[in-house]
Amino acid sequence: MRVLGIETSCDETGVAVYDTAPGAGLRAHAVYSQIALHAEYGGVVPELASRDHVRKLLPLVRQTLAEAGLGVADLDGVAYTAGPGLVGALLVGAGTARALAWALDVPAVAVHHMEGHLLAPLMEDNPPQPPFVALLVSGGHTQLVAVEAIGRYRLLGETLDDAAGEAFDKTAKLMGLPYPGGPQLAALAEQGTPGAYRFSRPMTDRPGLDFSFSGLKTQVLLAWQQSDQSAQTRADIARGFEDAVVDTLAIKCARALDAAGSDVLVVAGGVGANTRLRAQLQAMCAGRGGRACFPRPSLCTDNGAMIAFAGALRLEAGQRQDSQVKVTPRWDMADLPPLTADA
């Protein structure tokens, strides 16, 4: 099947074509980011995000099909993000996808945004096979999930407040870094002195797999306010913060692997592109005789490729939605149907 994937859950418009034919795979993908649009406001403005998706989506569909060497008539199915996300933004993608599917008389399938992230590493060479543990770590989510089969997910732990990516962004903002601050804080941490500032590794001194980053953010704020606020100090604090987040994630991932009886860890979501996190999780898994699997950095952030791939798997399994344009801004991944009846 040649499946068009559409992602419009927040502030990136993503389109891709995935081909399930042997040796084909990802034919083309493109992402348009709204960072410049929202920078003036210091965060995503939902109404502006929706309007920008309306402007950019169809041109991006045309561009992606051209890069794949296909016309709309060559498509066998359409996949779209139906949630979780911003309701207006989701409706843009869902409406476009449903209209295309109806006009072409091909099936369409609604894709869970986080399942798309979770399955993205399976597009890479030597993909892992369930069962494994997944760390979903982004601006909106920090979750540990036991993946028993595609479509069979068991939540092991999640954040009780800020997601890891959200904590990166908020910490960067309180130290005066421009929006979006998370990637800039990570770059700044490269210039910091290891150990100059050491912050707590929240909730690692007790059993459990849940996360909390709000207290860490407060520690950084106090350290920044009480410092000389020089350029080097900003870098040192950024390094201390990043080390604390990375260590916390690694400790919890090791516990989750123990709890699930697995040595294979899949890491996905925007924070999964962080180089220090990748290195530490790879070392941790290698020390256990296992491995950590990541998508390529360009597929860590929101993108249409992961939606096209996840949708292709479900369409091939015979799953599809009716013609109703429906989105689910809050959607528990445990509610998803398994890929196959015996999964």
C-alpha positions in Angstrom: 0.0 0.0 0.0 1.1 3.6 -0.7 -0.2 5.6 2.2 -0.3 9.3 2.6 0.3 10.4 6.2 -0.9 13.8 7.6 0.2 15.2 10.9 -1.3 18.5 12.3 -1.6 17.9 16.0 0.2 21.1 17.2 2.6 23.5 15.5 4.2 21.4 12.7 2.5 20.4 9.5 3.9 17.0 8.4 3.2 15.1 5.2 4.7 11.8 4.0 4.2 8.9 1.7 5.0 5.4 3.0 5.0 2.4 0.7 4.7 -1.1 2.2 6.1 -2.8 -0.9 9.3 -4.7 -0.1 12.3 -2.4 -0.3 10.2 0.7 -0.7 9.5 2.2 2.7 9.5 6.0 3.2 9.1 7.5 -0.3 9.1 11.2 0.7 8.3 13.4 3.7 8.3 17.1 4.5 7.7 19.1 7.6 6.8 22.8 7.9 7.4 24.3 11.4 5.5 27.2 12.8 8.3 28.2 15.2 8.7 31.7 13.7 4.9 32.3 13.8 4.6 31.5 17.6 8.0 33.0 18.7 6.4 36.5 19.2 4.1 35.0 21.8 6.5 32.7 23.6 4.4 29.6 22.9 1.9 28.0 20.6 -1.3 30.0 20.0 -3.9 27.3 19.0 -6.0 29.5 16.7 -2.9 30.7 14.8 -1.6 27.1 14.5 -4.9 26.0 13.0 -5.0 28.8 10.4 -1.4 28.1 9.4 -2.1 24.4 8.9 -4.9 25.4 6.5 -2.5 27.6 4.5 0.3 25.0 4.4 -1.2 21.6 4.3 -2.3 21.3 0.6 0.9 22.8 -0.8 2.8 20.4 1.3 0.8 17.4 0.1 1.5 18.4 -3.5 5.2 18.9 -2.8 5.5 15.5 -1.0 3.7 13.6 -3.8 5.9 15.2 -6.4 9.0 14.2 -4.5 7.7 10.7 -4.2 7.0 10.6 -8.0 3.3 9.9 -7.4 0.0 11.5 -8.2 -3.0 11.4 -5.9 -4.5 8.6 -8.0 -1.5 6.4 -7.0 -2.5 6.4 -3.3 -4.0 3.4 -1.7 -4.9 4.9 1.6 -4.7 8.0 3.8 -3.6 8.2 7.5 -4.1 11.2 9.7 -3.4 12.2 13.3 -6.7 12.2 15.2 -5.3 12.9 18.6 -4.1 13.8 21.1 -3.5 17.4 20.3 -5.0 20.8 19.7 -8.6 20.3 18.5 -8.6 23.0 15.8 -5.3 21.8 14.4 -6.4 18.2 14.4 -9.5 19.0 12.6 -7.6 20.6 9.7 -5.6 17.4 9.1 -8.6 15.1 9.7 -10.9 17.1 7.4 -8.3 17.1 4.6 -7.5 13.5 5.0 -11.2 12.4 5.0 -11.9 14.6 1.9 -9.0 13.1 0.0 -10.0 9.5 0.9 -13.6 10.1 -0.1 -12.6 11.7 -3.4 -10.2 8.9 -4.2 -12.4 6.2 -2.9 -9.6 4.8 -0.7 -9.7 3.9 3.0 -8.6 6.3 5.7 -7.4 5.5 9.2 -7.1 7.7 12.3 -3.7 7.4 14.0 -2.8 8.1 17.6 -0.1 10.7 17.7 1.9 8.9 20.4 1.6 5.6 18.7 3.1 7.3 15.7 6.1 8.4 17.8 6.4 4.9 19.4 6.5 3.1 16.0 8.9 5.6 14.3 12.0 3.6 15.3 10.6 0.6 13.5 11.2 2.4 10.2 14.9 2.2 10.7 17.3 -0.6 9.8 17.2 -3.7 12.0 14.0 -2.6 13.7 13.1 -4.0 17.2 10.2 -6.4 17.5 7.8 -6.5 20.4 7.9 -7.1 23.3 10.0 -4.1 24.4 9.8 -1.0 26.6 9.2 2.5 25.0 10.2 5.8 26.5 8.0 8.5 24.9 9.6 11.8 25.7 8.5 15.1 24.2 7.2 18.6 24.9 3.8 17.2 25.9 4.4 13.7 27.1 6.8 11.7 29.2 5.7 8.1 29.5 7.1 4.6 29.9 5.1 2.0 28.1 5.4 -1.8 27.9 4.8 -2.8 24.3 3.5 -6.3 24.2 2.5 -6.1 20.5 1.6 -3.3 18.2 -1.6 -2.0 19.5 -1.2 -3.6 22.9 0.3 -1.0 25.3 0.5 -1.0 29.0 1.4 2.3 30.8 4.2 1.7 33.3 4.8 5.3 34.4 4.3 8.9 33.3 5.0 12.5 34.4 2.8 13.9 37.2 3.4 17.5 36.1 5.6 18.9 33.4 6.8 16.7 30.5 10.6 16.6 30.1 10.5 18.7 26.9 8.2 21.2 28.6 10.6 21.4 31.5 13.4 22.1 29.0 11.4 24.9 27.4 10.3 26.5 30.7 13.8 26.3 32.2 15.2 28.0 29.2 12.6 30.7 29.3 13.3 31.5 33.0 17.0 31.9 32.1 16.2 34.4 29.3 16.6 32.1 26.3 14.3 32.8 23.4 11.5 30.5 22.2 11.7 27.6 21.6 14.1 27.3 24.5 14.6 23.6 24.8 17.0 23.0 21.9 18.9 26.2 22.8 19.3 25.1 26.4 20.6 21.7 25.2 23.1 23.5 22.9 24.1 25.8 25.7 24.7 22.8 28.0 27.5 21.7 25.7 29.5 24.7 26.9 28.8 24.1 30.6 31.1 22.6 33.2 30.0 19.2 34.4 29.3 19.2 38.1 29.4 22.9 38.5 25.8 22.7 39.5 24.1 19.5 40.6 20.4 19.3 40.9 18.2 16.5 42.3 17.1 13.5 40.3 13.4 13.8 41.1 11.6 10.7 42.4 14.6 8.4 41.9 15.0 8.0 45.7 11.8 6.0 46.0 10.3 3.0 44.1 8.1 3.7 41.1 8.2 4.7 37.4 6.5 8.0 37.5 8.3 11.3 36.8 8.1 14.9 38.1 10.1 17.8 36.8 8.4 20.8 38.3 10.5 20.8 41.5 13.7 20.5 39.3 12.6 23.6 37.4 12.2 25.5 40.7 15.7 24.5 41.8 17.1 25.9 38.6 15.1 29.1 39.0 16.6 29.6 42.5 20.1 28.8 41.4 19.8 31.3 38.5 18.4 34.1 40.7 21.1 33.6 43.3 24.0 33.4 40.7 26.0 36.2 39.0 24.0 35.4 35.8 27.1 35.4 33.6 27.2 33.6 30.3 29.3 30.8 31.8 27.0 30.4 34.7 24.1 30.2 32.4 25.9 27.4 30.5 26.9 25.6 33.8 23.3 25.7 35.1 22.0 24.4 31.7 24.5 21.5 31.9 23.4 20.7 35.5 19.7 20.8 34.5 20.3 18.6 31.4 22.4 16.1 33.4 19.6 15.9 36.0 16.9 15.2 33.4 19.0 12.7 31.5 20.0 10.8 34.6 16.4 10.7 35.8 15.2 9.3 32.5 18.0 6.7 32.4 17.3 5.5 36.0 13.6 5.1 35.3 14.2 3.4 32.0 16.4 0.8 33.7 13.7 0.2 36.3 11.1 -0.1 33.5 13.2 -2.7 31.7 13.5 -4.7 34.9 9.8 -4.5 35.5 8.9 -5.6 32.0 11.6 -8.3 31.8 13.1 -6.7 28.7 16.5 -5.5 27.5 15.2 -3.6 24.4 14.3 0.1 24.8 12.7 2.2 22.2 13.0 6.0 22.6 10.8 8.4 20.6 9.6 12.0 20.7 11.4 15.3 20.4 13.6 15.0 23.4 14.8 11.7 21.9 17.0 13.7 19.6 19.1 14.9 22.6 22.6 13.6 22.1 23.5 13.2 25.8 20.3 11.3 26.4 20.9 9.0 23.4 24.5 8.3 24.6 23.5 7.5 28.2 20.6 5.2 27.2 22.7 3.4 24.7 25.4 2.8 27.3 22.8 1.7 29.9 21.2 -0.8 27.6 24.5 -2.1 26.3 25.6 -2.7 29.9 22.6 -5.0 30.3 23.3 -6.9 27.1 20.4 -5.2 25.3 20.0 -2.2 23.0 18.4 1.2 22.7 16.6 2.0 19.4 15.9 5.5 18.2 14.4 7.1 15.1 16.7 9.3 13.0 16.7 12.8 14.5 14.5 14.3 11.8 11.8 11.8 12.8 12.0 12.5 16.5 9.9 15.7 16.3 6.3 15.7 14.9 6.3 14.5 11.3 4.0 12.8 8.7 6.3 9.8 8.2 5.4 8.3 11.6 1.7 8.8 10.8 2.0 7.3 7.4 3.9 4.3 8.8 1.6 3.6 11.7 -1.4 4.1 9.4 -0.1 1.7 6.8 0.3 -1.0 9.4 -3.3 -0.6 10.5 -4.7 -0.2 7.0 -2.9 -3.5 6.0 -4.5 -5.1 9.0 -7.9 -4.1 7.6 -8.6 -1.2 10.1 -10.2 2.0 8.9 -12.6 4.7 9.9 -15.9 5.7 8.4 -16.4 9.1 6.6 -17.1 11.1 9.8 -14.5 13.8 10.5 -13.8 13.1 14.1 -10.8 13.9 16.3 -10.0 13.0 19.9 -7.9 15.7 21.6 -7.5 13.6 24.7 -6.9 9.9 23.8 -5.5 7.2 26.0 -3.2 4.9 24.0 -4.5 1.9 26.0 -7.8 2.3 24.2 -6.3 1.5 20.8 -7.3 -1.8 19.2 -4.6 -4.4 18.7 -3.1 -4.7 15.2 -4.4 -8.2 14.9 -7.1 -10.2 16.7 -4.6 -12.6 18.3 -2.2 -9.8 19.5 
